[in-house]
Amino acid sequence: MRKVSFPFVGTANIPFENLMKAFGNDVILPSRPTKETLSLGTKYAPEFACLPFKIVLGTYIEVLEKGANTLVSTGGVGPCRAGLYTALQEKILKSLGYEFEMITLEPPSRYLKDLIQNIKKLINVKLSFKDYIRIAKFIWKELQLLDKAERLSHRVRPLEVKKGEASLAYKKAVDLVREAKDLKDLLEVEREIENLFDKIDKKDIDPIKIGIVGEIYVLLEPSANLEIEEMLGDLGVYAERSMFLAGYTFYNAIMDLFRRPGEMDVKKEAMPYFKEMCGGHGRESVGNAIIFAKRGFDGVIQLSPFTCIPEIVAKSILPRVCEKYNIGFLPVTLDEQTGKEGLRTRIEAFVDLLSARRKKNFIKGDAKNGALFGY
């Protein structure tokens, strides 16, 4: 029997656990990454490796110690080193004496045959066509509801009268999704999630709005970004990420499978500044920053792991973009040395600058007063 595990990324462990179990596998659930997880990964990772590599490597060591014999992760294409990370992680782990199989799920448009073969390795029960449809509908609905709950928490947190209610509602919503057994349960859970956030008393204010762009792992995993979205919400800021689980899955699986260009609006916006694909999500960071600006956001925060080449390229472009579109810009580089209190201080200063700028523009009745850059 396969004992499967995988990286911990946001709430993705919930649908992925259910998918692996539906395929007849035992699942060794990864724990939310801690300082000890990062320390383990840092100890054995190459010096040049980025923060996501180190966290995931530490996670793999933890789950292998718990008895996992199969590790499943995604691959990638392009200049970004992430496409080779599973190969390097496998080599490191096997040099440490661990025995396991690494299964890398590559993008379907280029590696469809390999992808199908690897998925077959994970299917250990006999399933009918109807079973596959049922599983797909259930997993997709889980992804959508987890995203919906998170979006609602971001929307409500800066408006809540009693601090902490949005976070409690979000945790409850995630638990409800986790406990659902079938699609009918999830449809009932959707109504419960909406009610959870509707019941929270809210202030009638127009909060500062900040868009968050950057590398996928540090965007989606709160332990990697030091809970920056909750931090912003507690400061009365509406924070919106450029990437969520369902959207990422759709564009990088379904759209890629049929060779359809995903996120064309984002890439089109970035094209004048970012003509070449450099891997990762660097071009998307630029395009999404422009879209946030056009939607009237006050500022943009870029989250990037230290040494992440695509985000380094984007970081060199974003100040010019944000100046043109008259919004604030704060680059945040994350590694094992980044401290939460230091980040909080920078975030507070950036929010104060954006608030002062909005007030100044309101008094002058002028929306063109130059961009703010928080370095």
N, C-alpha and C positions, 0 to 999 in steps of 0.2 A: 504493500500500500504506500502510495506517495504521501509524504508529509510535506505539504507545500507551504511556503511563506513568501513574502514579498516586502518591498519597502513600505514604510508608513508615510502616507502623503495625505494630509488633511483628513477628510472622512471617506476617502476612496477605499479604505480597508473594509468598510461595511459591504458595498456591492461586490467587491472582489472576493471577499470571504464567501459570500453566498454563491457566486459563480463557481468558485473552485469546489465547494461542497456539492453543488448541483451536478458537477462533472465527476463526482465520486471520489474526491480526495479528502484526506484529513488535512486540516488547516492548523498551522502553528501561527497564531496571530502575533504580529509584531507589536511591541508596546510603543506608546508615544515616545519619541526620542527625548533623552535627558542629557544632562552634562556628561554623565558616565558613557552614554552612547557615543557622543561626540569625541570624548577622550579616547575611547577604544578605536574609533575610526582614524583619528589623528595619529595615534601611535603607529599604525601599520600602513597608512596612506603615504604615497609619494609627497614630497614637499610642495610640488606644483599643483596638487589636486585642490579642487574647489570645495566649498562647504558642503554642498549636496553629496558629493562623492564620499566625504568623510562620515557624514551622518548615516548614509545608506550602508557604507561598509561596516560601521559600528552596529547598525541594526542587523545586518546579516550575521555577524558574530554572535549576537544575542540570540537570534532564532535558531542558529545551528547548535548552540549550546542547549537549547530547549528540545532538540531532537529533529529539526527540519532536515529533510534529505533532498529537497528540491527548492530552488530559488527561482522566482519568476520576476522578470522586469522587462521594461521596454527598451528598445534601441533607438536609433536615429540615423540621419544622414547629414552630409554637409560638413563644413569645416569645424563645427563645434565638436569638442572632444567627447561629449557625452555619449555619442554613438559607439565609442569604444570602451566605455566605462565598465560594462558588465564583463568584458573579456579580461580587463586588468584586475577587476575585483575577484573574479574567479581564480586567476593566477595567484593573487595574494593569499586568498583564503585556503587554497589547496597547499600552498607552501607552508601554511600554519598547521597543516595536518587534517583539515576538515575534508570529509568525503561527502559529496553531494553532486547533483546535476544542476547546472545553470541553464535556464531556458529563457532566451531573449526573444521577445515579440517585436519583430522589426516592422517598419511601415509597409502596408500591403501593396502599394503601387509598385515598389521595387523588389520586394522580397515575398511575393504572395505564396509561392511554393513552399519556401522555408517556414512562413507563418502558419500555413495550414498544417504542415508536418509537426510543428511545435505545439499547436493547439491540440492535435490528435494525441500527443503524448499525455496531455492533461485530462483527456476524457477516458475515464476508467469504468464507465457504466454504459449500458445500452440505452440510447435515447432515440425517440421517434422524431419526425419532423415537427410534430405538434409540440413536443417537449422543448425543442430548441426555440420555437416561437414563444412559448410560455416563459421560458427562462429569459429570453432577450427582452420581452416586454417588462418583466418584473425588474430586471437589472437597470434598464433604461429609466423606468419610473423612479427607482431609488435614487439614481444619479440626479434626476430632475428635482426631486423633493429635497435632497440634501442641499442642492444649490439654492433652491427657493428659500429654505429656512435660513441659510447664511445671508442671502441678499436682504431678507426681511430684518434680520438682526442688525445689519449695517444701516438700514434705513431708519430703524426705530431707536437704536442706541443713543444717537445724539439728541433725540427729542424726549427721551424718557424723563418723567418727573422724579421717579425714585430710581437712583442709580443701581444698576445690577440686574434689573428686571429683564432686560433684553437678553443678557447673557444666560440667565436662568431659563428663559423661554427657549433659547436656541439649544441648550443642552437637553431640555425636555423633548424638543422636536427631533433631535438626532436619535434619542433613545426610542422614540415612537417609530421612526423609520427602521431602526435596528431590530425592533421586536416584530415588525410586520412579517407575515408568513406567505402572503400571496398578493396578487394585484388588487383584489377587492379590499384587503386590509389597507393597502397604500392609498387607495382613493378616499377611504375614511380618514386616514392619517393626514391627508392634504387639508381637509376641512379643519381638523384639530389644530394643525400648525397655524393656519390663518387666524383661528380664534385665539390662540395663545398670544399672538402679537397684537391683534385687535384690542384685547382687553387691557393692554398696558396704557396707563395715562401718559399723554404726550403734551409737550409744550408746543405752542403755535409760533414757531420761529423759522427763519431761513438760515440753516447752518452753513458754515464754510464747507465747500465741497472740494475734495481732493481725490484725484484719480491715481491709482497705483499700478505701475507697469513694471516689467522686469522678467527675470528668469523664472521658469515655471515652478521649480521646486520651492524656491524661497517665497514665491507668490502664494502657493497653495498650502504650505506647511507652516502653521503658526509657531512651532518650536524653532523653526529656522529663521523666521523674521521677528522673533521676540514679541509675538502677539501685537503687531503694529496696528492692525485694524481695530482691535479692541481698545488699544491705547488712544487712537484717534477718536473713536466713538466716545470714550470717557471724557475727552477734551471738548466734546460738543461738535465734532466734525463728522460730516457724512463722507465716508470713505468707500470708494467703489473700485474693485479689482478689474483689471482688463481680461482676466482669464478665470473660468470656472470649470469644474469637472465635466459637466455634460457637454459644454461647448467644445472643450479640448478633445473629448472622446469623439464627438461627431466629426470635427474637422480632420482629425488625425487618424481616424479609422474609416468611417463611412465615405466621406468626401475623397479621402486619399485613395481608397479602394477603387473608386470609379474615376480616378484621375481628374476630379473636378477641382478647380482652384478654390480653396477655402479662404475665408476672411479676405476676400478681394477688396472690400472697402478699406480695410486697414492697410493692406499692401499698396493700394493705389494712393492713399494719403502720404505714405512714406516715400513713394517713388522719387519725388524731386530731390530728396536728401539721401536716400538709401537705395541706390540703383541695383546693387548686387546682393544676392543672398549670402550671408556669412554664417549660417547655421544658428542654432538656438532660437531665441526670440528677440534678437536685437532689432530687426526691422519692424516687428510687431510693436516693440516698445515705442518706437518713434511714431508709427502710424496711430497707435492708440492714444498717445499724448495729444496729437492733433485733434483726434475725435473728441477727447475730453474737453479740449479748449473750445471747440465749436459748439459743444453742449453747454458752455457757460461755467465750467468748473473754475475754481479760484487758483488751483495749483496741481502739480504732478509730483509724485514721489517715485523715483526709480529704485527698485530693489535689485541688487546684483551681488553674486558671490565674488569674493576677491579672486582675481585671475580669470574671470569669465570673459573670454575674448569677445563674443557677440555683444555683451552688455557694455564692454569697454568702448567698442565702436559706437554703440548707441549713445553712450554718455558724452562722447565728443561732439555729437550732433544735437542732442536735446537742448542745451542752453540756447543755441541759435533758434531752434524751433519754438521754444517757450517764449523767447524774447519777441519773435515775430507775432505770435498769437497772444502776447500780453498776459501770460499767466506765470505764476511762481514755479520754481523748479528746485527740488531737493534730491540729490543723489545719495543713496545709502548703500555703502559697501559692507557686506556681511562676511565675517569669518569667525573662527573659534575665539578670537579676542574681543569681539563686539559685546559690550555690556548693555543691559536693558536700561539702566538709569542714564547712561550716557546718551543712548538713543532717545530716551524720553526728553532729555534736556534739549536736544536738537529739534525734535518734533514740536515741542512747546514753543520754541523760538520761531520756528517756521510758521506755525499757526498764528502766533501773535503778529508776525509780519503781514500775513495774508489778511487778518482781521483789520489791521491798521490801514492797509491799502484799500480794502473795500470801503471802509468808513471815509477815507480821504476822497475816493472817487465819488461816493455818494454826495458828499458835501459840495464838491466841485461840479457834480453833474457831468463828469467826464470819465469815460471808461478807458481812456488811453493815457495811462501814466507810467508806462514802462513796466517790464517784468521784474520780478524779485527772484533772486537766486540764493538758496541757502546752502552754503558749502561748509 
